[in-house]
Amino acid sequence: MNQFALICLDNNPNSVEQLRNELSVFASRFDIHFAASLEDANASLQYCLDCEQPVALVIASHSEDFSGAEFLIQLDKSPLTQKTRKVLISCGQDIQAILAAVNEGRLDHCLTKPLQQNLVYKTVQNELTNYVVEEDKENLLSYGLILDQQRLLRTHIDQKMRSYQAGFISDHHKMSDTELAEKVINALKQFFAKEDETNAVRHYSSEHLLTVEGEENNFLWFIISGEVALYKKDELGLQREVVRHTKGNLVGGMSFVTGEPSFSTAVTLTNTDVIKLDREVFSKVMYSDTALLPLFTNLLLRHFNRRLQRNINTKLQLQKTLESLESAHHQLIESEKMAMLGQLVAGVAHELNNPIAAILRGTETLTDNILHLVNGNNQCSPQLSSQILTRALSSRPNSTADERQKSKIAEQVVGDRRLAKKLVKLGLNQEETWLKRARYQPNEVNHELNELENFHIAGATLRSINVCAQRIADMVKSLKGYARQDDETFHYVDIHEGIEDTLVIFENKLKLHRVEKHYHPLPLINCMPIALQQVWTNLISNAIDAFPPQGMLSITTRSALRNDKQWAVIDIEDNGCGISPKLQQQIFALNFTTKKEGNFGLGIGLSVCQQIIHQHGGMIEVESKVSEFTRMSVWLPIEQQPNNSEG
């Protein structure tokens, strides 16, 4: 008998045959009962109630002479059917019965005969998915072959994130070893106080053997009190004491996790209280308390780390020990995919700080600027002032080289470099009247440009606030987007706008450094702009983290022909510490980071970037020289934009 049942009520042989065919796929996880009359349906329902088997879904056909709606309405009499999903199949004749079922809250879906092919299958799949998401949360993935797999997976990940994020994102590293061990000890004691079938909590006298070097070990000992010594044989076969463990330490951790023979011989030196766990009990304990798993994982990893730090024996292939530690880390973390969930939340939370800070700076700037505009004596034309502000609000990204070139041209006319830069900044460098006045009336024009610059600053600040607010909205929306990239659709956009918006987010970090932008004309790119925004964010963030005291960020866009295909190439280069050739082969691996100690580094940024770019049919390349530069090149295919003729 399956955990849940499904009842189908219909007296039309043709309909029943269609229902049998379309519902057969669900028989692997649900007991399906077919009834040709209300009596049969009630009998099937009573059978389920007697077996205490919840009814997940009821499909009832309704016509003038066959009242399936009444059967649906009375389902709330038992706790086993109160949450049952209810589907009514109507001949479209008795609207009042359908309305009554809806008004009574006894109807989740209504189908009308004749039934289209696979319509019942799709409806039942959706309703059963809704049911198990609420009623069988612990076993969602077991329904993946017959129900909505993507939705079940997303719900499963969401649940795990809520369960584990408090543990894996909290600051366990701020706890001392003693504090962390005390938390684990108390949690284990509480668990075994309720049930201890395997006699896990044990007391040993001195000289009790726990592990033997080179022999198989199937247990993990957690020391509650007492002292345990670890011994290792030297080249002559003599036992040498290498370390002593006390309260809060683990014995047999490495061999327990990896399955390898015991690395050393462990012997109690005093009366010792321990918690002895085999693999089955260990899994039961960890899964029974979601708060304990991250604590224990952190403690276990610290144990491995302390073991390496002691450098027990450099002659016993240190590299194999490191690989075993990494394997243990992956087994504990990746088994429930908690690492990626924790990194996802932490990464988004980290990124929110930048646009929020930009908005706060923008509001301060805008407040001072507006007070100046309101209280000042603006002698400029209101129409021109409005034009300057509007232009700043909707300005397109300009490369540094373009602005420099325009300033040189204007300087040749006005003879003043400072005025030329202001004219270019305000978009007045093509106005003959302003160019002549700037040449012959520099002081007066400089005063007017200073006034107009306030309007430009107001517009540019408003645009910055809008960009950052939209970025925050996009990042909040993308909390699920990282795990579900299909939420966004491909469409044609200006790639420069996404890069420019990302630079706004990092404005505070870049203000002490130099930014060079070399934008070359590119057609609109068919892409998912929110996803690509994550690429620019990660690449620019990595470049900033690599900056020397006087950093320079260079962003160049260009088109290139490769393998007879046209590409848009975006080069993001920094003058930082660079990446060695050996590390360049690893930077795209998950959980790998080159960031210095103390810097925020999840180790997922470049891995995510590579996945997003591959999703766009592109590629990412790295070129770097230690102590000189690093250049990340993103290649995106240029697709011919379809012509939308207007009729």
BELVENUR-V86208 format. One record per backbone hydrogen bond with DSSP energy under -0.5 kcal/mol. CO is the residue of the C=O (numbers start at 0). NH is the residue of the N-H. If there is no record, write none. Layout:
CO & NH
CO & NH
This chain:
2 & 53
3 & 30
4 & 55
4 & 56
5 & 32
6 & 58
7 & 9
7 & 34
8 & 60
10 & 12
11 & 15
12 & 16
13 & 17
14 & 18
15 & 19
16 & 20
17 & 21
18 & 22
19 & 23
22 & 25
23 & 26
24 & 27
25 & 28
25 & 29
28 & 3
29 & 31
30 & 5
30 & 32
32 & 7
34 & 9
36 & 40
37 & 41
38 & 42
39 & 43
40 & 44
41 & 45
42 & 46
43 & 47
44 & 48
45 & 49
46 & 50
47 & 52
48 & 51
51 & 53
53 & 4
53 & 55
55 & 84
56 & 6
57 & 59
57 & 86
58 & 8
59 & 88
61 & 90
62 & 65
65 & 62
65 & 67
66 & 70
67 & 71
68 & 72
69 & 73
71 & 74
72 & 75
73 & 76
74 & 77
77 & 80
77 & 81
79 & 54
80 & 83
84 & 57
85 & 107
85 & 108
86 & 59
87 & 89
87 & 110
88 & 61
89 & 112
92 & 94
93 & 97
94 & 98
95 & 99
96 & 100
97 & 101
98 & 102
99 & 103
100 & 105
100 & 106
101 & 104
108 & 87
110 & 89
115 & 118
115 & 119
117 & 121
118 & 122
119 & 123
120 & 124
121 & 125
122 & 126
123 & 127
124 & 128
125 & 129
126 & 130
127 & 131
128 & 132
129 & 133
130 & 133
130 & 134
131 & 135
135 & 138
136 & 139
138 & 141
139 & 142
140 & 143
142 & 145
142 & 146
146 & 148
147 & 151
148 & 152
149 & 153
150 & 154
151 & 155
152 & 156
153 & 157
154 & 158
155 & 159
156 & 160
157 & 161
158 & 162
159 & 163
160 & 164
163 & 166
163 & 167
164 & 168
165 & 169
169 & 171
170 & 173
171 & 174
175 & 179
176 & 180
177 & 181
178 & 182
179 & 183
180 & 184
181 & 185
182 & 186
183 & 187
184 & 188
185 & 189
186 & 190
187 & 191
188 & 192
189 & 193
190 & 193
190 & 194
195 & 198
199 & 201
199 & 275
201 & 273
203 & 271
204 & 207
207 & 267
210 & 265
211 & 214
214 & 261
219 & 221
219 & 276
220 & 222
220 & 250
221 & 223
221 & 274
222 & 247
224 & 272
226 & 268
226 & 269
227 & 244
228 & 266
229 & 241
229 & 242
230 & 264
231 & 239
233 & 236
237 & 233
239 & 231
242 & 229
244 & 227
245 & 248
248 & 222
250 & 220
251 & 255
252 & 256
253 & 257
254 & 258
261 & 213
263 & 265
264 & 230
265 & 209
265 & 210
266 & 228
267 & 206
271 & 203
272 & 223
272 & 224
273 & 201
273 & 275
274 & 221
274 & 276
276 & 219
277 & 281
278 & 282
279 & 283
280 & 284
281 & 285
282 & 286
283 & 287
284 & 288
285 & 288
288 & 291
288 & 292
289 & 293
290 & 294
291 & 295
292 & 296
293 & 297
294 & 298
295 & 299
296 & 300
297 & 301
298 & 302
299 & 303
300 & 304
301 & 305
302 & 306
303 & 307
304 & 308
305 & 309
306 & 310
306 & 311
307 & 310
312 & 315
313 & 317
316 & 319
316 & 320
317 & 321
318 & 322
319 & 323
320 & 324
321 & 325
322 & 326
323 & 327
324 & 328
325 & 329
326 & 330
327 & 331
328 & 332
329 & 333
329 & 334
330 & 334
332 & 335
332 & 337
332 & 338
333 & 336
336 & 340
337 & 341
338 & 342
339 & 343
340 & 344
341 & 345
342 & 346
343 & 347
344 & 348
345 & 349
346 & 350
347 & 351
348 & 352
349 & 352
349 & 353
350 & 353
350 & 354
351 & 355
352 & 356
353 & 357
354 & 358
355 & 359
356 & 360
357 & 361
358 & 362
359 & 363
360 & 364
361 & 365
362 & 366
363 & 367
364 & 368
365 & 369
366 & 370
367 & 371
368 & 372
369 & 373
370 & 374
371 & 375
375 & 377
376 & 378
380 & 384
381 & 385
382 & 386
383 & 387
384 & 388
385 & 389
386 & 390
387 & 391
388 & 392
389 & 393
391 & 394
398 & 402
399 & 403
400 & 404
401 & 405
402 & 406
403 & 407
404 & 408
405 & 409
406 & 410
407 & 411
408 & 412
409 & 412
409 & 413
410 & 414
415 & 419
416 & 420
417 & 421
418 & 422
419 & 423
420 & 424
421 & 425
422 & 427
422 & 428
423 & 426
427 & 430
429 & 431
430 & 434
431 & 435
432 & 436
433 & 437
434 & 438
435 & 439
436 & 440
440 & 444
441 & 445
442 & 446
443 & 447
444 & 448
445 & 449
446 & 450
447 & 451
448 & 452
449 & 453
450 & 453
450 & 454
451 & 455
452 & 456
453 & 457
454 & 458
455 & 459
456 & 460
457 & 461
458 & 462
459 & 463
460 & 464
461 & 465
462 & 466
463 & 467
464 & 468
465 & 469
466 & 470
467 & 471
468 & 472
469 & 473
470 & 474
471 & 475
472 & 476
473 & 477
475 & 478
476 & 479
476 & 480
477 & 481
479 & 483
483 & 486
484 & 487
490 & 526
492 & 494
492 & 524
493 & 496
493 & 497
494 & 498
495 & 499
496 & 500
497 & 501
498 & 502
499 & 503
500 & 504
501 & 505
503 & 506
505 & 509
506 & 510
509 & 512
513 & 552
515 & 554
516 & 399
516 & 400
517 & 519
517 & 556
524 & 492
524 & 526
526 & 490
526 & 528
527 & 531
528 & 532
529 & 533
530 & 533
530 & 534
531 & 535
532 & 536
533 & 537
534 & 538
535 & 539
536 & 540
537 & 541
538 & 542
539 & 543
540 & 544
541 & 545
543 & 546
545 & 576
548 & 550
550 & 513
551 & 553
551 & 574
552 & 515
553 & 555
553 & 572
554 & 517
555 & 570
556 & 519
557 & 568
559 & 561
559 & 566
561 & 564
564 & 561
565 & 637
566 & 559
566 & 568
567 & 635
568 & 557
568 & 570
569 & 571
569 & 633
570 & 555
570 & 572
571 & 631
572 & 553
573 & 629
576 & 626
579 & 583
580 & 584
581 & 584
582 & 585
582 & 586
585 & 588
588 & 591
595 & 598
598 & 600
602 & 590
602 & 591
603 & 607
604 & 608
605 & 609
606 & 610
607 & 611
608 & 612
609 & 613
610 & 614
611 & 615
612 & 617
613 & 616
618 & 634
620 & 632
622 & 630
624 & 627
624 & 628
628 & 624
629 & 573
630 & 622
630 & 632
631 & 571
631 & 633
632 & 620
632 & 634
633 & 569
633 & 635
634 & 618
635 & 567
636 & 638
641 & 643
642 & 644
